Amino acid sequence: MRWGVCTTVDNLGLLEELGYDFIELTMVSLAGDRQYDAVRKAVSASNLQVEAFNVLLPGEMKIVGPEVDYEQIHIYLDTVFPRAAALGGKVIVLGSGRSRSVPPGFPRAEALRQVTDFGKLVGQKAEHHDLVVGIEPLRQAECNLLNYVSDAFRLAEQVASKAVGITADLYHMVEGNEPLQNVAVYKDKIYHVHLADTGRMWPGSGMYDYLSFFRNIKKTDCIARMSVECKWDNFPEEAARSLDFLKRTWETA
């Protein structure tokens, strides 16, 4: 298993020193030319790989509701997808709760059609650049659409692209009371995993059942990497302790 952290390029050196395998950046950080150039230079100076990207969309770019602008979406995706591929990316996480939340009074059936259409679009973009996209279920406090791994599976089935699957986030699963065995139930579509612990803190600091989660992960076929996505109080110390905890628990599972 390959272990990474969702953070910025400022932490590339630290993660490499601690023994992580990759870094997970945001897709929105690739949108601006100057920002992308800075990211590219930092990555080229590091031995750490950029294998995953999250925050696919800026919050103001809607894919659900009456304000969807497909011309804007195409321009944005055609900018960030080739840049993600050029940096060595493998998987893109489609979380973006603000972008996909259903506005009050908007027909839910229409919202599901819209997000399916968007899934087909990103699937085409991903295939063209040899990437895959993992739809990330989010807890209801953050988004009112696609809250469970089972929801993401149904959407991936509707999209019907080999490039579109699921990102299973342990925090959202636990907070949503979703059975951890769902990662095994829907194993053929689990492409990526995000990790945190109680209170969205670092792995090993809380009460989440990592042993059971990892045992279910080991029943899947597609997962090559997992990323820590959490809050930190002391990043260098806690990142080191997280990696030690994850490796030990993975070996035990």
KANORNOR-V741923 format. One record per residue. SS is DSSP state (A for helix, B for strand, O for the rest). Layout:
ss->SS
ss->SS
//
This chain:
ss->O
ss->B
ss->B
ss->B
ss->B
ss->B
ss->O
ss->O
ss->A
ss->A
ss->A
ss->A
ss->A
ss->A
ss->A
ss->A
ss->A
ss->A
ss->O
ss->O
ss->O
ss->B
ss->B
ss->B
ss->B
ss->B
ss->O
ss->A
ss->A
ss->A
ss->O
ss->O
ss->A
ss->A
ss->A
ss->A
ss->A
ss->A
ss->A
ss->A
ss->A
ss->A
ss->A
ss->A
ss->O
ss->O
ss->O
ss->O
ss->B
ss->B
ss->B
ss->B
ss->B
ss->B
ss->O
ss->O
ss->O
ss->O
ss->O
ss->O
ss->O
ss->O
ss->O
ss->O
ss->O
ss->O
ss->O
ss->O
ss->O
ss->A
ss->A
ss->A
ss->A
ss->A
ss->A
ss->A
ss->A
ss->A
ss->A
ss->A
ss->A
ss->A
ss->A
ss->A
ss->A
ss->A
ss->O
ss->O
ss->O
ss->O
ss->B
ss->B
ss->B
ss->B
ss->O
ss->O
ss->A
ss->A
ss->A
ss->A
ss->O
ss->O
ss->O
ss->O
ss->O
ss->O
ss->O
ss->A
ss->A
ss->A
ss->A
ss->A
ss->A
ss->A
ss->A
ss->A
ss->A
ss->A
ss->A
ss->A
ss->A
ss->A
ss->A
ss->A
ss->A
ss->A
ss->A
ss->A
ss->O
ss->O
ss->O
ss->B
ss->B
ss->B
ss->B
ss->B
ss->O
ss->O
ss->O
ss->O
ss->O
ss->O
ss->O
ss->O
ss->O
ss->O
ss->O
ss->O
ss->A
ss->A
ss->A
ss->A
ss->A
ss->A
ss->A
ss->A
ss->A
ss->A
ss->A
ss->O
ss->O
ss->O
ss->O
ss->B
ss->B
ss->B
ss->B
ss->B
ss->B
ss->A
ss->A
ss->A
ss->A
ss->A
ss->A
ss->O
ss->O
ss->O
ss->O
ss->O
ss->O
ss->A
ss->A
ss->A
ss->A
ss->O
ss->A
ss->A
ss->A
ss->B
ss->B
ss->B
ss->B
ss->B
ss->B
ss->O
ss->B
ss->A
ss->A
ss->A
ss->B
ss->O
ss->O
ss->O
ss->O
ss->O
ss->O
ss->O
ss->O
ss->A
ss->A
ss->A
ss->A
ss->A
ss->A
ss->A
ss->A
ss->O
ss->O
ss->O
ss->O
ss->O
ss->O
ss->O
ss->B
ss->B
ss->B
ss->B
ss->O
ss->O
ss->O
ss->O
ss->O
ss->O
ss->A
ss->A
ss->A
ss->A
ss->A
ss->A
ss->A
ss->A
ss->A
ss->A
ss->A
ss->A
ss->A
ss->A
ss->A
ss->A
ss->A
ss->A
ss->O
//
